[in-house]
Amino acid sequence: MRTKWEKLWEFLRGIPSGRCLRVALLIWIVYAGVIVGLVAGNPSGRSATLEYQRATDNWWAGKTLYRSRNGYLYLPQFAILYTPYELLPDRVGEPLWRLTCMASLAWALWAAASRLAPDKREAIFLVATVLILPSTFASARNGQVNMPLAALFLLSALALARERWWQAAVFLSLTLVLKPISLAPVLLCGVLYPRLRLPLLTSLVVVALAPLAHFHPQYAAGEYAAFVHNLGQAGNPKGQSWCDFAGLLRKFGLNLPSSLQLGIRAVAGLLTLALCWRVRKGRDPMRAGFTFFFVAMVYLMLFNPRTETNSYVMLGAFVAIWAAVEGLVCRRLDIAFWATLLAILLGTENYGWPIFPLTNLWAKALATTALGIWLAGRILKTPSGNPILMRREEASA
């Protein structure tokens, strides 16, 4: 006797592709309308973009961008990137920035669905859209860079899988512009994809030199030194809990010394490198590229010392696509079930009282830790090194 879960996926597989696409686009349009309406009505309310605006204004005025360890934590390039939005009136520029963030993620989900399973791309896009939305609302409302960053990681995975080295290099360089924490995935790609190295190095050099086109090059060079100093302080946050492995342990009364935390992060980095190397050897390039970045996102969420609760949208994008493909294409409904639950859990900060207070800083990190352990075990046990997105007959072979 079929369960309701099986009937649900059978129903989803039976929806005509055109209808799936229309419903998915309608969801994004309504969602964007709500966010734009909220932001246009109160551009400065609950907004992370005040730091972006201030940094952009300071950049063109020749003033320092870095005033505190909890202020502007980005490269000078992001202040340049944000300039078009700052030039517009707040009631226009702020909603436009949110639209850019949402559109980039929607496009990346569509691209991933199209590459991973072209015959089911509309249905995958619809399911992934529904599953990703819970983890996006805070970032969309606040204007944080997490959504376009998630999009760029997805697009980088697809570009590497297709051996589009220059395209991947541009995407990866942009992730660094959006957030310096992207350095870990960028280094992983540079180490494990030899043919990417020259395009990536070239792209990074161009990005690095771009701020020196400022009409005061000496000021721009000085801001690099200020950035490095500020990042060193920000990378060792004190007196505040974050949604990483250390925050998880602290929530349960175990406060690790900074030196021990650093050692754990280093060991986790080496283990991630080893897992990604095995994944990289997989026979299916598309599946290997997706799994590679999936592992990298798990590392980034757990071992970046400043992971916020809404940072998990970066992992959520991969989880949403994973759940959709497992249920619609691979038909491994047990895995689709757990992936769906994880996608829902990654949006807990948006569920209000009492869910958010009860789950804050530990639930996402704990679930991601469980996912990482499961994923590592499956990677090591699976001959191909790519244990996800496999059809049932492949998994049982």
Buried (B, 14 or more C-beta within 10 A) or exposed (E): EEEEBEEBBEEBEEEEBEEBBEBBBEBBEEBBEEBBEBBBEEBEEEBBBEBBBBBBBBBBEBEBBBBEBEEBBBBBBBBBBBBEBBEEEBEEBBBBBBBBBBBBBBEBBBBBBBBBBEEBBBBBBBBBBBBBBBBBBBBBBBBBBBBBBBBBBBBBBBBBBBEBBBBBBBBBBBBBBBBBBBEBBBBBBBBBBEEBBEBBEBBBEEBBEBBBEBEEEEBBEEBBEBBEEBBEBBBEBEEEBBBBBBBBBBBEEEEBEEEEBBEBBEEBBEBBBEBBBBBBEBEBBBBBBBBBBBBBBBBBBBBBBBBBBBBBBBBBBBBBBBBBBBBBBBBBBEBBBBBBEBBBBBBBBBBEEEBBEEBBBBBBBBBBBEBBEEBBEBBEEBEBBBBBBBEEEBBEE
